[in-house]
Amino acid sequence: MTEGAMAITLNTLAIVIVAFLISNIVLSIASSLLAQKFLSLQVASRKILLWFIVLLPWIAALSIGLYFLNSYLSSSTFEYAHWHHMAIFEWYSWHGASVIVAATYTVYVLLKKALQLLSHRQEISALTELSLDLGNGVYEIELPEGSAFTTGFFNKKCFVTSGLISETTEEELAVVIAHEKAHAANNDPFKKWMFSLFSSFFIASVAARLNLHLTLAMEQDADNAVIDANKTSIFIAGTLVKIARLNANGLPVSNNELVVNFGADVLEQRVYFLLGHLKLKPLNKVAAIFSVSLILLACFSSIDGIHHLIEKIFSH
């Protein structure tokens, strides 16, 4: 048993964990039901919505945890919900189990992502040494497969294979390189990795869907950045289909979460987007604010009841 300030801290952490699970479940259900609706949103709005989804459980959990902590410390007479025995924390209870499991999984995710990042940096370092520097952050890899991708958090690098260069015209290659430079300008490799880190706290199927939606938004954004007077959307769509065929064997790197590439990812939606077959609309701000408020209210109003329910089931 732990008492005093440490117990208050641990109980607050237990509250944060329960609130996180509630908001995570609500968002997982909502995003699964509305996944197809995401495709009708404008790219910028879709990116904002996806980041809100993966960050909202943390925001909701911390906000509710701070509310309970402040309510206890201030001895407020107005108290909508409360947490029993805040100054006593029993390790041999569901409180202790929830804190241990959450801490273990968090450490596991952070270590996994850190090792993934380290492995990828070593892989890219070795790949750079074997590549030909074409200038302006572009490198040629001597490989027969046709592939192009961008990686790097601070020192972004764009790679194209010799197979892709030999199989494309000068105009097509210019489209590919401009696309990859758009990824670098948007810092997409870092954002994609950070997003995958936060989405790791969702169940695997939901996380995979969210990551795929972000990948599509990033690719559409980079595709759109290439369009100008000399490179029409139709020409870019044709180049995309051609590169997708050349890229059938995949990327010459192992960590797809750390790269963005001009390949076959979400090909159909990207082509429809370029050809203007997708009618995209901005995010409804009123609906978004209402949804966020509803989720926060659901967490806030249910956490006390869930606490009492668990207390009846498990010893504390």
N, C-alpha and C positions, 0 to 999 in steps of 0.2 A: 504494500500500500504506500502511496505517495501523498503527501499533504502539503499545504501551503501554496506558495507561488508556482512551484513546478506542477502541482496538481491542477491549478487553474489553467496553466499553459497547455497541459496535456488534454484537459477536458475541452478547451477551446479548439484544439486540434481535432478532437473527435467530432465536434460539431461541424467543423469545416469539412471533414471527410464525408459525413452524412449529407450535408448540403450539396457537396460536389457530386455525390452519387445520384441524388434526386434530380439535379439539373442536367446531369449527363444523360440519364435515362430519358427525361423529357425531350431533350434535344436530339437524341438518337432516334426516338420514335418520329419526331417531327421531320427531321431531315430525311428519313427513310420514306415517309409518306409524300414528301414534297420534292423529292430528288429530281423528278422530271421538270418541275416548275423552274428549277434553277437555270435550266438551259434557255429559258425565254428571257432571262435578265441580261442587261447590258454587261459587258465584261467587267468594267470598273465596279459596278454595283454587286456583281457576283463575287468578286474578290473580297469586298468589304463584308458581305454576308457570310462567306466561308470563314473568314478570320473571326467574326463575331461568334460563330458556332463553336469553334475550338477554344476560344478564350472565355466565353461566357460562364462555363462551369467554375473556372477559377475566380472570376469576378464575383459571381453569386456566392460562392462558398466563403471567400474572404470577407465579403460584406456582412453576411449573416453571422460569421464567427465573431467579427468585431462588434456587432450589435449585442450578441449575448454577453460578450466580455464586458462591454461598457455598461450593460444593464446590471450585471452583477457587481462591478466595481463601484458604480454610482449609487447602488441601492435604490434605483428608480422606483417610485410608487406606481408609475404607469409601465406595466410590463405585459406585453401581449403574450410572450412565451418565455419559459424559463428552463433551465437545465439543473436537475437535482444535484446536490452535493458537489458544487463546482470546486470546493477546496479539498476534496478527497478524490483521488484517482486510484482505482483498483485495477492492477495489471491482470489479475486472473478473472477477467470479465470480457464482455463483448467490446467494451471501451478499449481495453488493452489490446485485444485481438485486432480491432479495426486499425488502431494506430500502427501496430507492428506490421500488418499486411500492407497497409498503404505506404509506409516508409520503405518496406522491402521492395515493393513494386516500383516505387519512384526511383530508388537507387539503381534497380535493375535497368530501367529505361534509360536513365542518364548514362550509366556505364556502357550500355549497348550502343547508344548514339555516339558517345565519345570514342569508343573503339572503332566504330564504323567510320567516323571522321578521320581518325588517325590512319586507318588502313587505306582510305581513299586518298589522303594526302600523299602517302608513300607511293601509291599506284600512279597518281598523276605526275609526281616528281620523276618516276622512272620513265613514264610515257613521254614527258617533255624532253628528257635527255635523248630519247630515240627519235624525236620529231624534228622536222625542218621548220625553223622560224621564218614565216612569211612576212612578218612585220605587223604592227598595229594589233598585237595580241592574238594573232592567228597562227596556228601551227598545223603543219601537214604530217599525218601519220602514214607510214608506208604499209598500207593494208589493201588487199584487193576488194574488200567489202566497201560498199558505199555508205558512209556514215558521217554525221556532223553533230557536235554537241558542245555545250559551254559548261564550265565548272569554275570553282574558285569563289571564295567569300570576299577577300580583299583584293587579291591579284587575279582578276578574272581572265580566263584563257578560253579561246575558241579553237576547237580542233576539227579538222576535216581530213578525211582519208584520201589517199592517192587514188583509190578506186572510184570515189565520188568525183574527184576532179577530172579523171579521164573519161567519165561517162556523162558529164554535163557540159553544156555550152557555157560560154563566158557569161551570158546573161543569167542563166540558171544558177551558176556558181555565185554570182553577185547577190542573187536573192537569198541563197542559203547563208552566205556570210553576213549579209545585212540582218537577217533573222536572228542569227546567233549573237550578233553585236547588240541587238535590241534586248535580248535576254541579259547580256552582261550589263547594259545600261540600267535595266530595271532591278539588277541584283537578284535575279530569279533563283540562282542556285542556293543562295543563303536562305531566301524566303521559303523555298520548297523544303529545305532541311528543317527549318524552324517549325514550319507547319506540320511536318511529319512527326516532329517531337511532341507537339501538343496533341495531335490526333492519336498518338499512341495510347492515350488514356481513354479512348473509346474502344468498344469491342471491335474485333478485327474487320468484320464485314462493313461496319459503318465507317471506320477509319479509311479503308480502301476506297470506298465510294467518295468520301470527302477529298482524299488525295487526288483521285482521278478528276474530280470537278475543278480542283485548283490547277492541275496540269493542263486541262483544256483551256481554262481562262488565261493562263500564262502563254500558251501556244497561240491562242487567238489574238492576244495582245501583240505578240511579236510578229505574227502574220500581218496584222493591220499596220504595224509600224513600217513595213517594207513597201506598202502600196504608195506609188507616186505616179507622175505623168508618164514615166517610161516603163513602169512595172504595174500592169493592171492586176486586179484581183483574179481575173480568169487565168492569166499567165502564172501567177503565184500558186493557184490551185493546181494547175497542171504540173508545175515543178514539184509541188508537195506529193502528188500521186506518184510521180516518177521516182523521187527520192525514197518514198515508202517501199517501193518494189526493190530498190537497191539495198535498202536497210533491213531486208528480211532476216538477216542473220543476227541482228541486234547490235548493241554497242560494244566497243572494245574495252569497256570498264565494267566493274561488277556492281557498283553501288548506284542504282538508278535514282535513289532519293537525293543524291548530291549533284545530279547533272540535269540539264534541260537540253533537249535535242530536237533537231529538225528531222523527225522520223515518222513512224507510223502511229504514234500516240494519238488516240481519239481522232483518227483520220477523217471519218465520215462527217463528224460535227464541224471540223475545221474547214472542210471543203464546202459544206452547206453555208457556213458563215461567210466564206470568201465569195461565194456565188450569189450572196444576198437572199438565200432561201430561208434564213432565220430572221424572224421579226422580233428584235430584241427591244425590251422596254426597261426604263430605270426602276430601281428599287422603290417601292412605296414606303416612304419614310414613316408615315403615320402607322401603317400596318407593322412595320419593323419595330417601332418604339412600343407599340401595344403588345407585340409578341414578347419582347424582352421584359416588359413590365409584368406580363402574365407569368412568365417563367420565374422571375424573382418572387412574385407573390405566391406561386405554387410552392417554392422552396421554403419561404418564410412561414407560410401558414401550415405546412404539413410536417415540418421538422419536429415540433413538440409532440404531435400525435404519434409520429413514427418512433420517437424516443420512448414514449410510454408503452407502445406496442412491443418494442424490442425488450424493454425492461420486464414485461410480463412473460416473454418467451425464454429469455436467458437470465441467468443469475448475474447480479452486478454488485 
